[in-house]
């Protein structure tokens, strides 16, 4: 038996893990790579396996970085079963079709440019019709049902508390009269979050694959994050500004609605002036909110109690859902204070880019990030403090205040991950740390090893672990290596550019004759160093 790691290894995207036995091939997740342009190109590469040979796909949850390449898998020959929870299936019906439409739209736009440049047109990764066809292979199950896939394989989905329908996957595989239990954490949610239950504890496993998105840091508490959100909104509104919240349409947006409902529904009559308009500007978010309403069995006791009392937690007086694109565009013409919650959460596409284009350059406005921002995304650049960005072909100055509230993340932080691990009565022999950037994965792996005296492995993309002889086999010519090389070159170019900018900014000082006499050699040496760096980078690009 082997585990092959083909996604979300050393990165937080593209989850895709293959388990092979002498008789079967089981895929855990088949997600899309999201983030930088180079990373997203991996979506168009051939799978590292033959899709027609895959017997089962076990899908942990509906987020596109876990489900987004399923239509491509089916399009290229997969004929097996896709096992997931009912709520995950309901969300995939929205998200995969939407993804298909985006692929078609993006390809249509790109082909117009290619044809003008005399290049041949290209095909989309998949279409909405491909996505619709893939839904025929889904087989929804309920939480905690132990399912016999065949005489050698059993599976059970446990609540991961990350997203409606999200799951921890327990997998029992028998080969050569020996049964091995593999547990895949999927994406683990935070404890005590509204709407969803806490992640279920698992008591035993032989091998564990665990996420590490926030393996190196801690979040604010639920109370702290809500107070911080309201404080930023009130502060921005008091100066006549607009609050822009890039948010994932599925999961995060519904959680924000729930929290804002609690706040605005409980305001005193005297404070009703605080009820500024809240706009949910995402058709998918509107559809996903309906799926939440249709799956209350996934809710925690507090949310269920609220619903039974007659209070719909996804509706309140000053909440407005925006479906029409023209209405979305008009929001940027209104000068009154407001909150706009729009997708995508990392600002890579969608209506959020239009809102940022019209609001980033106004110092009275605020932008609040409430989720993970992958490297290379517009969201990450803004969060890291860039002063100018290019949006829809136009350079925009960043004058709005930028905030990040990580307590709204759908992922457990380091403490949450370690607390979840305490639930094991029989601890795994080996722990594979995935779904994390290098620093977070390394920190969590070290902490697990130190705490539980167990081997931890951070697989790279292409890594193979073979159970038969307890040896790890590393894919030669690692999948991410070319991408890393390009990313490093881009960083070096940015550093050189920043250093030249600093020299240019100090031109007046340099021209001063006395300073020039004093620092001539120093300045000349610095320019020579920068010139050498550019030559080195040119050589790298040539290779």
N, C-alpha and C positions, 0 to 999 in steps of 0.2 A: 504494500500500500504506500502511496505517495501523496504529499500535498504540494501543489504547484502554486506559487504566488504570482499572479499576473496583473494585479492592480492594487491600489491603496497600499503599496509597499514603499516606504520612504516618502510617500506623499499622502495627502488627505483627499483622495478622489479616485474614481475608477475601480471601486471594489470588485475583485474578481479572483476567486480562489478555486482551484480544481483539485478534487480528490479522486484518485484512480486506484482501482483494485484490479485483480486479475480478470474480473468479469464486468465491472461497471465504471462509469465515469459520472461523477456528481459535481455540479458547479454550484458554488455558494456565491450568490450575487453576480450580476453582470452589468456593472455600472459604467456610466459615461465619465470620461476624463474632463474636468472643468478647471479653468484657471487661465494660464498663459496660452498664447497662440500656439506655441511649440507643444505644450502638453496636450492641447485639444486635437492636435494632428494625430495623436496616437489612436483616436477613435476610428480613423480611416484605415489603420493598418489591419492586416489579416489577423484573425485570432491565432493564438499560439497553439491551438488545437482544432480539430475538425468538428464544427458544430453538429454535424449529423451523427456523430458518435456519442454525444452527451445524452445520458439516460434521464437525468433529473436536474432541474435548477431549484435550489432552495433559496428563496428570496427573503431577506431579513426585513426590508421595508421599502417604501415606495419612492424615497428620494432618488432623484435622477442619477446621483453619483453611485447608486447601488442597483438601479433598475434600467438605466437609460439605454443600454445597448442590447436589451432583450429583443426588440424588433429586428435589429441587425442580425442577431443570433438565429432567429427564426427565418429570416430572409435568406440566410446562408445555409439552411439545411436542418436546423434543430426540429425534431419531431416528438420530443419527450414531454414530460409533465413539469409545469412550473408550480411548485408548492409554496403557498404563503397564507397569511391570515386573510379573513374576509375583508377587513378594513383596508389592508394593503392592496388587495385586488380592486376595491372600490376606488381608491386613490389613483391606482395605476391606469384605470379607465380614463381618468382625466389627464394625468401627467404625461403618459406615453403618447396619447393623441396630440396633446399640445406640443410635445417635443417633436413629433413628426411634422406638424405644421411649421414649426420654427426651422427645421432642417430644410424643408421645401422653400420657405421664404428666403432664408439666408443664401441658399444655392441659386435661386432665381436672381437675387441681387448680384451675387458674385459672377454669375454667368454673363450678365449684361456688361460687366467690366471686362471679362475675358474675351468676349466676342469683339468688343471695341479694340482690344489689344491684339486681335488676330489669333487668339488662342482657342482651342477646342473647349466646348462646354463640358461641365462635369455633372455627375449625378449626386443627389443628396445621400447622406448616410442611410437614411430610410425615409419613407413618406408616412403621412397620417394613415393611409390604407395599410401599409406594412405594420404599423403599430396596432391597428384594429385587428388584423389577422393574428398577431401574436397573442392577443387576449384570449383567443380560443384555446390556448394551451395551459391557461391558468387553472389550478385546482385549489380553491380556497378551503382552509380548515379553520378550526377554532383553537384558541389558546388551550394548552395543556392536554390536548388529545395526542396520544402516542400512536403514530401511524406506521403501519407496516408497508413500506414501499415495495418490498419483495421479501423472500425468505432470508435474505442476508442483511437488510438495511431497515432500521427503524429511525423515526425522527419525531421530535416534539418541539413545538414553538412555545416559548415562555415570554411574558411581557417584558420588553426592554425599557419602557417608559420614556422613549425618545420621541416618538411620533405616533399618531393614531395607527394602531396595528403593528407597530415595530416589534421585532422579536429577537430574543436570544435563541439560538438554534442548538438543540441537543441532538447529536447524531451517533447512533450505534451501528458499527459496521463489523460484520463477522467474516473473517477470511482465514482459511486453514484451521478451522475449529477454534479460533481465538477472536474474542470480541473486544474491539477498541472503542472507547467513547471519546468523541471529539466535541468540544463545545466552542461555538463561535459567538462572541459577545454581540456581534452587530454593533450598532451605535447605542451606547448606554446613556440613558437620560439622567437628569439631576433628580435627587430626592426632594420630596415636598414641593414639586412644581404643581401649579394649578392644572386642572382638567385631567391629566393622565396619572395613572398609578405609578408607584415607585418601581424601579427595576426589580424583577424577581431574583431571589438568591438561588444559586445552583450549588448543590452539595458535593458533587464529585465529577471528576473528569480525568481521563488519561492525558489528554492534550488540550490546550486552550489557545484559541486565537482571539486576542483582545485588542480593542481599539485604543488609541493614545492621543486623540486630537488635542486634548488639554492635559497631557501627562506631565507637564512641567509647570503648571500654574493653578491658582485657586480663583474661584468666582466670588462675586458678591453673594450675600444671602438673598433669598427670594424677597424678603421685606426691603432690604437695601436697594435692590435693583428697581423695584417699583417706585420707591421714594425718589431715587435718582432720576428716573424717567419723568415723573410728574414735576420735579424741580426744574428740569431742563425745559420742559414744555411751558411751565408758568413763566420762567425767566425770559424765554424767547418771545412769548406772547406779550409780555409786559412792555417790550420795546417795539412791538408791532411787527414781529417777524413770523416766518413760517418754519415749521419743523418738518424736515424730510426724513423718513425712516425707511431705508432700503431693507426689505424683509422677505424672507422666503415665503412664497405664497401658501405653502402647505406646512402647517405646524406652527411656525413662529408667528405668522399673522393672526391665527386663531387665538394663540396665547396672549398676544397683545390686546386683542379685542376683549378677551376675558378679563384681563387686568384693568383695562380702561373702563369696562362696564362696572367692575367693583368700585372703582374710584368715583365715577360720575353719578352712579345710582345712589351713592351714599353721601353726596354733598348736601349741606344744609341749604335751606331755601335762600338764605342771605348770600350764599356763595354760588348761586346758579350762573352768575356772570362768567364763571370759569368754564362753563360748558361750551368751549369753542368747537367748531366743526372738525370732525375726524373723518377723513376720506380714505376708503380702502380702494385703491386704484389698481386693480388687477382682476381681470375676468376669471383667471384660474383660482385666485384666492376666494372669490365669490362662490365658485363651484365647490371648492374644497371645504369651505365653511358648511355647505349643505351636507357634504359627506360626514363631517363631524356630527352634525345634528342627527344624521341617520344611524350613527354607530355609538350610542351612549353606553353600550355595554363595556366599552373600553375606558370609560371615565372613572375617576376616583370617587370616593363617597361624597366629598364636598360638592363636586359638580353635579352628581346625581341628585343630591338633596336640593340644590338650587333649582334644578329642572322640575322636580316634583312639587316645589313650592309655587310653580307657575312663572318663575323668572327665567326667561331665555337668556343665557349668558352671552349669546352672540348677537344680541340686539339691545340698543339703548338710544335714547332720544337724539343725541347729537352725532350718531354714527351714520355715515352715508356710503353706500356701495356704488362704485363707478364702473359701468360696463362699457358705455359708448366712448369711442376714441376721441370724438369731438369734445365731449364733456371733460375728458381727461386733459385735453389741450387747454380748455378754458380755465382750468384750475390755476394755471400760471398767469392768467390775466387778472385774477381776483387779487386785490391788494390787502384784503383783511387777513388777520392772523388765522392760521389753520394748521392742522397736522395732516400730512399726506403719507400714507403707508403704501408702498408700491414695490413690485418685484422688478428685477431679480435682486436677491439678497446680497450678492457680491457685485452688483452694478455691471454685470457683463452684457446684459441685453435688456430689452423690455422698456416699459414706460418710465422706469426710474431714471434712465439716462436723460430723458427730456426734462424731467423735474430738476435734476442736478444741473443741467445746462442753464436753466432759467433761474436757479436759486443759489448756486454755489458762490457767485460773485457779489452777493449782497451780505454785508457784514451783520445785519440784524437777524439773519436766518441761522438755523442750526441743522446739522445732519447727525443723526444718531445711528450708529451701527449696533445691531442687536444679535449678531451671529458671526460665525467664523468667516474670515476673509482670506482666501487662498492666495498664495504668492502669484504675482503677475496680474491680478485683477485690479480694476479701477478702485474697488472698495479698499483693497489692501494699500494701494498707493495713497489714497486719501487718509486712511487710518494712520499711515506712517508719516504723514505731515508734508506731502508735496505742496508746493505753492501754486503750480499751474498744471492743468490737465487738458488733454484733447478729448472732446466729446462731440460725436457726430460731425467730425471734420472741423471743429472750431476750438481754438485755444481759450480756455476759461480760467480766470484767476480764482483761487480758493480763498475767499474772505470770510465765508460762513464759519461759525464755530463747529468743530468736529469732535464728536463724543463717541465713546465705545462703552457699552454696558454688557460685559461678558456674562453677567448673571442671567441674561435671557437666552444664553446658548442652550441648544437642545442636548448638548453633550455634558456628561459628568466631568468635573474637574479632577485634579490629581487625587484629592481626598475622597471624592465620590468613587473613583475607580478602585482605590485601595480598600475602601469600606466594602465595596461589592465583593472583592476577593476574599474578605474575611468569612463570607458565607460558605466557602468550601470546607467540608469536613475531611474529604480526601483530596489533597491538593494535586494538581496536574504534575506529571513528570517533566513536561517542558511547556513553556509559554512562548508563543509567537506574538510579537508586538507589532501591530500594523496600524494603518489609518492614522498616521501622524508624521509631521515633518521631523527632520533628523534630530533636532534638539529635544522635542517633546517625547519622541519614541525612546531615545537614549536615556533620558532622565527617568521615565517610568520603568524601563527595563532594569536599570540599576537598582531602583527602589524595590522592585519585586524580588530581584535576586538577593538583595541584602536582607529583606524582611523574611522571605520564605525559603531561602537557601536552595533555590531551584534554578535550573538552566533557563535563561531567557535568550531568545533569538530575535533579532530584527532583520527579517528577510528583505533582500532587495528585490526589485521587480524582475522575475525570472528565476528566483531561488526555488530549489526543489528539495524537500525533505523526504527521505525514504525511511519508512519504519522498519523495513526488513532487517537491515544491518545497523540501524541507528547512525547512519552517516548522512551528512548533508551534502547535496550536490548543487553547486552554484552554476547558474546559466552563464556561459562564456559569451562575452560581448553583451553585457548587461543592458537591458532594454532602455533604461533611463540615461545611460552614459552620454549619448550624443546630445540629449536635451540639456543635461547638466553642463556640458561643455559650452553650449550656446548661452545658457543663463549666466555662467561665470564671465563670459566675454562681455555680455551686456552690462553686467555690474561694473566690470573694469572700465568700460567705455564711459559709463555714467560718472565714475569717480574722476576720470581724467577731465570730463566736461565740467564737473563741479569745480575742479581745481583751476581750470582756465577761467571760469566765471568769477572766482575769487580774485584772480589776478586782474581781470578786466574791471571789476568793481573798485579796485584800488588804484586805477590808472592815474588819478590826480596825484596821489602820494608818490607814485613811481616817477612821474615827470619832475617832481621837485628836485632841483639840481643837487642840493646838499644830500638828500636821501639817496639819490641815484649814485653819487660818488661813494657814499658809505656802503650801500648794499648791492652794488653792481654785480660783483662776483656771485653773491648769494642768489640774486634774481636770475642771472644767466644760468647758473647750475640747475635751478629749479625748472627753467624752461627746457634745458637739455634732458632732464629726467622725464618730463612730460612727453617730449618728442620720442624718447626711447620707449616709453610705455605704449605710445601709439604704434610704433614699429612692431613691438612684441605682439600687440593685439592683431595687427595686420597679418603677421605670420600665422597666428592661431586661426584666423579666419580662412587663410589660404589652405590650411590643413583640414 
